[in-house]
Amino acid sequence: MADQRAKLTWTDDHIPVSDRFDDPYYSLQNGLDETRHVFLEGNDLPDRFAPGFCIAELGFGTGLNLLTVWSEWETSGQATPLHFTSFEAYPMASDDMARALAAFPELSPWADRFLSVWAGQKCLLDTLHLEVITGDARQTLPTWDGAADAWFLDGFSPAKNPELWGSDLMQHVADHTVKGGTAATYTAAGFVRRGLSDAGFNVTRSPGFGRKRHMTRAVKP
């Protein structure tokens, strides 16, 4: 398993960059604001929160998306568990996660609670049921028995990590989405939008975060 761990380089601003994909784990401008804009607003959250809500994600990374949405879940008054499943090929070591998440002190109450119990696969807390499924999502997602209300599609750049954006995988995303469910991603790459559309989503392009002109939102009719 050691060779499957994330291999990192840290920028001068203490942002982790994947050595495998030569891509930062979150926006160089403001990773927290990007997560809120792309994955929360892109999936109409927290307005859609309800007991039993299930989020699935491609690319767990630092856990920033999880902690952002979990904090919103609790802040909105939800008292039952948020169900969150993430598919990650190269999990990050806990120490590296802690170092990356230290850049977002407003999330520290949730980061501290999470990291204190995180052992690399499951996390069961009163308001959070998390499972990170390790391995190639092209193999692991088709056998998942869940269905998400919302998807966070957060793999590395499609230009550098095209395997996580292929049409077959987008079809598996659609197959594991409830009717009326949504998906959002920071990329507006044409082949990603076409893959989601061909999989049965209604796809729209909307304003992106920071220097990205556009992002993608999708709804399963």
N, C-alpha and C positions, 0 to 999 in steps of 0.2 A: 504493500500500500504506500510505502514511503515515496516511490517514484511517481505516485499519482497525486501527491500534494501540490498545491499551488506554489509556483516558483515566482518570487517577487523581486522587484527593484523599487526603492522608495525615492520619489522626487524630493527636491529641496523643500517643497511645501508639505512633505510627509504624506503624500498620496501614493497608495500602492499601485504599481503597474505590473501587469502580467508579463513575465519573460516569454511565455509560450506564444502569446498573441500580440505582444507589443502594444498594449492598450490599457489605459487606466481603468480602475474598477468603478470609478464614479467621476462625475464632471470635475474638470479642473477649476471650474468657476465656483460652484457650490453644490456638492453632491446631495445635500438634504433638500434644497430647494428643487433640484432636478427630480428627485424621487417624488416629491409632493406634486409637482406639475405633471410629470409623465404618468406615474403609476396610480396616484390617488385621484387627481382630477381626471386623468384619462379613463378611469374606470368609474367615475361619478361617486367617489368615496370621499367622505364617510356617509353620504346621504343614503346609500344602499345597504348600510350595515343592518343586520338582523340576526337573531340567534341562529346558530348553525352555519353562518356564512363561511364559505370555503374559498380560499385564494390558492392558486398554484403559480409556480414561477419556474422559468428556465434561467438558471444561473444564480446561485445563492450568494456567491462572492463574500463580501464582508458581513453580510446580514443587515446592511443598512436599510434595505427595503422592508424587511421584516420588522425591524424595530420602529421604523417610521409609521407603518400601518398599525402595529400593535399599540403604539402610544396613542394614536388617534382612536383606536377601538376603545381603549379604556377611558380616554378623555370624553368620548361621546356618551359614556354612561353604560356601555355594554358590560354585563357581569358574567356572561357565559363565555366559554372558550371560543376564540377565533381559531379556525382550522386553516393551517398554512402548510402546504407541501411544496418543496423546492427540489429541482433536479440539478445536480451539480457533478460535473466530471472530475474536477480538481479542487477538492475542499481545501480551504485555508486553515492553517493552524490557529488554535485559539489565541495564542499570544499575538499573532499578526492581526487577527480580528480585533483584539482589544486595542492594539496600537492604532489601527485605522479608525475605529469608532471613537477614539479619544478626541478626534477632530470635531465631534458633534456633542458638546457638553450638554445641550438641552435634552439629549436622548439618554444621558447617563443613568437616570433612574431605571430605565428599561434595559439598557446595556448591562448594567451591573447585575440585575436580577437574572438576565439571560446567561451571561458568561459564568455566573457562579454555579450553574447547574449543567452547562452545555458540555456534552461528552462526544459530540460529533455526529449524532444520528437523530435522536428524538429529544424533545423537550416538552414535558407535560406540566403546565402550571394552571392555576385556576382560570386564567383568562387567555391562555395560549396553548394550543396543541400543535406542535411543529414536528414535521418529519422531513429530513433531508435525505433524498434517495441518491446515492452516489453511483457514478457510472455514466456511460454515454446515453443521453436522453433518447436517442434513436432506438435504443434497445429497452430502456427502462420505462419510458412513458407508455408504450403500447400495452404493457402488462399491468399498469396501474389501475386499480379498481375504483378510483374516485372520479368525481366530476366537479369542476370549479365554477363558482359564480363569477370569478374574475381571474384573469391571467396577467401576470407581470412577465413580459417577454424581454429579458435583460441579459442576453448573451453578449459576448464581446462583438465588436463591429462586424457586420455581415461581410465586409471586405476581407477581414482577417480571420473570421470564424464562421465561414459559410455553412458548415455542417449543422449548426444550431438554428438555421433559418430556412432549410430546404422545404420544398412543397410537401413532401411526405410527412415531415415532422409537424408542419402547420395543420395537416389533416388530422394528425393524432391530437393536437391541441383542440381542434374543433370537436373531435369525437369525445373528448373529455371536458366538455363545457356544457352546462345546463342551458336549456332554452331561455333566451333572454340574457344569457351571460355575456361577458365582455372580455376584451383583451386590449392591452395598450403596450406600446413600445416607443422608445426614443427615435427609432430609425424610420425613415420614409422611403427606404430603398424600394425600387419598383418591383423587384422579384419577390420581396417579402409581402408587399401589399397584394400582388397577384396571387401568391400562395395562400394567403388568408382568404381572399375572395373566392378562389377556386375551392377552398375547403368549406365554403358555405357562409362565411361571415359577410355582413354589410360593412364595408371598409370606408373610412373617411380619413383625409389628411387634415391635420390641424396644426396651429402654431407650435413650434418646438420650443425647447428651453435654451436660453443663452444664445450661443452662436449657431445652434441648429435651427434652420428656418422652419422645418416641418417635423412632425411626429405622426404616428399612426394610431388610430382608434378603430376598434372593430366590435360589432355586436352580432351575436348569433340569433337569428330570427326565431 
